[in-house]
Amino acid sequence: MAVVAERIVDGGILHLINLWLKAPVIGEDDNGVKKTVGGGKANGPHAARRRPPLLANCYLHILDRLWQRRHLKGKLQAHLVRYADDFVVLCRKM
């Protein structure tokens, strides 16, 4: 939420996003029975993985900043390629 709060200052919206991330994820088993498959009160730090990639750009923005500040393009002879909520790192050495 700290990453999201850098971009969004409206407390009401932040509260709604927090509730959305903590909401249970409902799925169906092979018999068509609905059950909770994740989320809820036991939500961990990887809750956003189970959600649509709405917040991915907030996290990728941090990756972009770190990539530039640490001059990783030159140090690793690498390129960071981003498209929507995905990224690929192309490098010659590690």
Contacts in CASP RR format, 6 or more apart in sequence:
PFRMAT RR
TARGET T0000
AUTHOR 0000-0000-0000
METHOD contacts of the structure
MODEL  1
MAVVAERIVDGGILHLINLWLKAPVIGEDDNGVKKTVGGGKANGPHAARR
RPPLLANCYLHILDRLWQRRHLKGKLQAHLVRYADDFVVLCRKM
1 14 0 8 1.000
1 17 0 8 1.000
1 18 0 8 1.000
1 21 0 8 1.000
3 55 0 8 1.000
3 58 0 8 1.000
3 59 0 8 1.000
3 62 0 8 1.000
4 14 0 8 1.000
4 17 0 8 1.000
4 55 0 8 1.000
4 58 0 8 1.000
5 14 0 8 1.000
6 58 0 8 1.000
7 58 0 8 1.000
8 14 0 8 1.000
8 17 0 8 1.000
17 55 0 8 1.000
20 51 0 8 1.000
21 43 0 8 1.000
21 47 0 8 1.000
21 48 0 8 1.000
21 51 0 8 1.000
22 39 0 8 1.000
22 40 0 8 1.000
22 41 0 8 1.000
22 43 0 8 1.000
22 47 0 8 1.000
23 39 0 8 1.000
23 40 0 8 1.000
24 36 0 8 1.000
24 38 0 8 1.000
24 39 0 8 1.000
24 40 0 8 1.000
25 36 0 8 1.000
25 37 0 8 1.000
25 38 0 8 1.000
25 39 0 8 1.000
25 40 0 8 1.000
25 50 0 8 1.000
26 34 0 8 1.000
26 35 0 8 1.000
26 36 0 8 1.000
26 37 0 8 1.000
27 34 0 8 1.000
27 35 0 8 1.000
27 36 0 8 1.000
27 37 0 8 1.000
28 34 0 8 1.000
28 35 0 8 1.000
29 35 0 8 1.000
38 50 0 8 1.000
39 47 0 8 1.000
39 50 0 8 1.000
48 55 0 8 1.000
48 56 0 8 1.000
48 59 0 8 1.000
53 84 0 8 1.000
53 85 0 8 1.000
56 84 0 8 1.000
56 85 0 8 1.000
57 85 0 8 1.000
60 82 0 8 1.000
60 85 0 8 1.000
60 87 0 8 1.000
63 80 0 8 1.000
63 87 0 8 1.000
64 80 0 8 1.000
64 82 0 8 1.000
66 72 0 8 1.000
67 73 0 8 1.000
67 80 0 8 1.000
72 78 0 8 1.000
72 80 0 8 1.000
73 79 0 8 1.000
73 80 0 8 1.000
76 91 0 8 1.000
76 92 0 8 1.000
76 93 0 8 1.000
76 94 0 8 1.000
77 91 0 8 1.000
77 92 0 8 1.000
77 93 0 8 1.000
78 89 0 8 1.000
78 90 0 8 1.000
78 91 0 8 1.000
78 92 0 8 1.000
79 89 0 8 1.000
79 90 0 8 1.000
79 91 0 8 1.000
80 87 0 8 1.000
80 88 0 8 1.000
80 89 0 8 1.000
81 87 0 8 1.000
81 88 0 8 1.000
81 89 0 8 1.000
81 90 0 8 1.000
END
